[in-house]
Amino acid sequence: MSFLRLQFVAVGLMLLSLAAPASAQVLVLSGTIDGSDPTMPVVFITNPTCAAQGVTPVLYEARPFYVAATGVYNLSQASLPASFASWYLYEYTFSPLAGTTNCVAAMNGPADPLATNVTLQAFRQYIAVPFDDTVAQTGGSYTLTITGPGVIAEGAPAFAAVPALHTWALLGLAALLGLGGLLRMKRRI
């Protein structure tokens, strides 16, 4: 098989790897907010953003996660009793006393579930913060469902970003084309 034909086969295989369909991934975070959870001063929400921090304490839970692919993700939270819980989403870090810092999304209101779409970056730390959005602060259970184009995992990213398949394909293509160019120049000399 000639080197030129081998290059065409390699390019074809790489293009096929780029065309692989992406499937939606899901992470479900469930829990119960009650009197044993910490409190923070409430952050006022203008859907879908954190507007300002108040002084009234609210019960909350902090749930760290990360995604393996940059893209648009849907965050949807249902609660029981209905509509007792709202949520904040933080990027990198979360400090209860600086509730607007690093807040990238938030949802509250009478709807249940509370949902919005957010663009998330691969291998960045995110913290979902469901909280009791009632005056009584009696708590309840919640289920926060995150769906999107890449793997979604609870916890902190424990490794550096690994190049995606299409990045490796392009690097391989560049190497083959470079090698082909060198061989072609060598024949001319």
N, C-alpha and C positions, 0 to 999 in steps of 0.2 A: 504494500500500500504506500503510495507516495506521501511525502510529508504534507503537501498541499491538501490532499484528500483527508489526511489525518486532522489537519487544522479545521476543515469544514465539519467533520464529524464532531470534533471537540466543541466547536461553536454551537452546533445544533443541540448537543447535550446540555450545554450551559443555558441556552435559551429555554429549553424544556424545564430546567430547574427553576428558572425565573417565573415561569407561568404556573407553578404549582398553586392550586387554590388554597386560600386561607380559610380556616374554620374558626367560628366564634368560640371563645373560651369563657368560662364562668367561675367566679369565686363567690361563695355564699358565706357571709359573716352573720352569725346569729348570737344573741345574748339576751341577758336580762339586766335592766337598769333598776337598781334598788338602793336602799339607804346605806349599803356597804360600799357603794361606788364613791369616788371622789367628786368634789364640786369645783366649779369654775364660775367666774362672773360671765353672765350670758353675753353672747355676741349677737347683735341685732342683724337680721338677714333681710336683704332686698334681693329676692330670688334672681339669679343664682349666685349672689356674692355676699361676703361678710361686710357689713356696713360700718359698725362701730361697736365698741364693747361697753356694756353697762356694768352694774354692780350687783344685781340680783343673782344669787348662787343657783346653779342648775347642776343636777346629777349628770355625769357623762361616763362614757367608756372610750378608750383610745385603741384603735385597731390598725396596726401598721400592715402595709402591703406594698407590693411593687408589681410592675408589669414588665414583660420581656420584649415587647414591641411597642414602638411609638404609634399612637393612633387615637381615634375617638372611642371612648368607653362610655357605657351607660351605667349610672349608679341609680339604683331604685331601692327605696326602703319602705317596708311595710311594718306596722306596729300593732300591738295589742295591749291595752285597748286602742282602738283605731285612732290614729292621728295624735297619739301622745308624744311621739318622738320625732324630732327633726335631726338634721345632720350637717356637719361641717367637714370639709376636706382640706387637708394641709399637705404642702409639698416640703420635703427635706426634714423639717422639725415642727414640733407642736409644743407651745408653752401656754398653759391655761391662763396665765396672767397677761399674756400678750396675744389675745385671741384673734386679732385681725392680721397679725404677722404671718406670712406664708399661707394664708387662707386662699385657696384657688377656686373653691366652689362651696355652695351651701344651699340648703333647701328647707323651707318650712311652709306651713299652710294647712288648710283643712283637708287637702287631698290625701288619700292613702291608697296606693303608695306615692311617696314623694320621689320624683325621678327627674334627671337631667343628663345631658351628654357633656363630657369633659374630655379635652385632649390631654392625654398623659404621655410622658416621656419614658422611654425604656430605661430600666435599672435605676430609677430615682426612687427615693423613699417617699411614700405617701402614708398619711395617717387619716383614716376615716374616724370621725368622732360623732357617734350617735348620742343624743342627749335628751333628757326629759324636758319637753317644751310646755309644761303645764305649771300653773300657779301652785298647785298642791304638792308637787314633787313626790308623788307616790310610786312612780316608776311603772314598769311593764316590760314586755318582751319586744324585740325587734328582729327583723331579718333584712340585712343589707345585701343586695345582689349586684355584683359588678360583672358586666359582660363586655367583651371587646375582641379585637383581632389577635391579640397575643396572649401567651400564658400569663395568668394572674396568680400570684402566690402571696399567702399571708406571711408576715415577718419582714425582715430586712434583706435586701439583696446581699448575698454572701460572696459574690464573685464579680469580677470586672466584666464589662460588656463583651460578649463574644460576637464576632462579625456574623451577620446573617448569611444565609445560603447564597443570596444574590451577590453579596459582597465577595464571597469566595469565588463565585463564578466569574465575576468581572476580573478579579486578580488572576485567575487561571487563564482567561482569555488574553489578558495583557501579556502574561508570561509566554504563552504560545506564540502570539504575534511577534513579540520581541525576539524569541528564539528563531522563528522563521525568517525574520529580517536579517539576523546575524548569519544564518546559514546561506541566505541568498547573497549577502555581501561577500562571504568567504568564497563562494563559487566564482564570483566576478573577478576576484583578485588573482 
